[in-house]
Each structure stands twice: as structure tokens, then as C-alpha cells.
Amino acid sequence: MIDYLKVQKTARVVTEGANNPDLKSVWLIAHGYGQLSTFFINKFEKLFNKENLFIVPEGLHRYYLNGFSGKIGASWMTKEEREKDIEDYCQYLDVIYQNYILPLDKKVIINALGFSQGGATICRWAAHTKWRIDNLIVWGSVIPPDMNFEADVRKLRNLKWHYVAGDKDEFLSEKRRGEQLEVLERNGIEPNSIHYKGTHDILEEPLFLLNKNVLNK
């Protein structure tokens, strides 16, 4: 017999910026597989200013990247008990939102960005959550095939979607990038697409362009 218990767990959340009169955007960011929020947040340092607040929660599963010692990474889920992991991280991101975003001015733009594995994470959460999101950004990732667009299409169509990918992304071929856009278009979603010259990484030029686009309501 297998039982399931809900337990408390201490999660690490890294932030940069603060609630202030000049704040325009808040960024809730899900990192990629094997990354840590303490390092990943630095990918966005070119946008560290009074207009932006960055919130980077860390995946709840930490592990050694090689063997039994050395560098450590974090993951959002694996194939083992995947449904429970999805349920847990959606609840986790809801708690993040309630603690960090709800207290902000209602005029602040809310951006939810997922990179690599975090792209599928942020998509599933966006379909799940009751909270407002203005921009949903999928960077270097696929749209999770288990998303129920039919059930959530009204909510998902109301979001402003952005799909960002590099032309030399080692995890996304040109064909696969095209397939992700087709998935969205089939469901009545026309994303703002940013294709840049580069690999599987957060790069400065597309980041600046993305920042400009999310501010353009």
C-alpha cells in the first residue's frame, strides 16, 4: 500500500528589488533543471533597477550534479510521482504569489517566466492558478504536452504569451521550436516570438527586447 502525506518543507526564494513608487514590473521566474536560484537570478542583473522586482523560487528537489559531492542543482520534478510534484509546485508558486505579489500595487505588471524545465513548470502553474498574470514567458522550453488547453483556454488566451529561443539552442531544434508555436496557434494564442542568435541561455539582447515588450500593453 502507498500512502501520501502533506508535510512542511522550507523553500529558498531569492529576490532582487523592492516595492517602491517607481516599480513597474514584477518577475516571477522558474529556473531550469540543475540550476540554483542563488546563481540563476544573476542572469537578469542588467534589469536590476527600481522599476523591476525579481522573485526566483528554487525547485524543491536538490541533488549533486555529479556523483555524491561537488556542485548542487535543483529540479522541479522528475517522472517519479510526477503528478504529485506538479501539484506541489503549483501550490508552492501560489504561496510565493500570495506572499510577494499580492501586496504590490495593482498597476504593477506581473510577468511569469520559465526557462528550460522551468518553462513547463510556469505553464502548468499559469493554467492552475487563480491569480492574475499579465505576461507568460516561455524561454528555451517546450509547451508541456499535458496542458489541458480545452479546459483552460479562456484563461490562457487572456494572457500575453512570449516565446523566446536561441537559434543554436542545443535542446530545441528549429523544427521543435516551430512545433511549440504551432501548439499555441492551434489553441488561438498568438505569442510574441523572440528568436535570437545564441544557445540555451538567458542573453542580454533578447532580455532587453523582452523587457520592452512586456511593458508594451
C-alpha positions, 0 to 999 in steps of 0.5 A: 500500500502507498500512502501520501502525506502533506508535510512542511518543507522550507523553500529558498526564494531569492529576490532582487528589488523592492516595492517602491513608487517607481516599480513597474514590473514584477518577475516571477521566474522558474529556473531550469533543471540543475540550476540554483536560484542563488546563481540563476537570478544573476542572469537578469542583473542588467534589469536590476533597477527600481522599476523591476522586482525579481522573485526566483523560487528554487525547485524543491528537489536538490541533488549533486550534479555529479556523483555524491559531492561537488556542485548542487542543482535543483529540479522541479520534478522528475517522472517519479510521482510526477503528478504529485510534484506538479501539484506541489509546485503549483501550490508552492508558486501560489504561496510565493504569489500570495506572499510577494505579489499580492501586496504590490500595487495593482498597476504593477505588471506581473510577468511569469517566466520559465526557462528550460524545465522551468518553462513547463513548470510556469505553464502548468502553474499559469493554467492552475492558478487563480491569480492574475498574470499579465505576461507568460514567458516561455524561454528555451522550453517546450509547451508541456504536452499535458496542458489541458488547453480545452479546459483552460483556454479562456484563461490562457488566451487572456494572457500575453504569451512570449516565446523566446529561443536561441537559434543554436539552442542545443535542446530545441531544434528549429523544427521543435521550436516551430512545433511549440508555436504551432501548439499555441496557434492551434489553441488561438494564442498568438505569442510574441516570438523572440528568436535570437542568435545564441544557445540555451541561455538567458542573453542580454539582447533578447532580455532587453527586447523582452523587457520592452515588450512586456511593458508594451500593453 
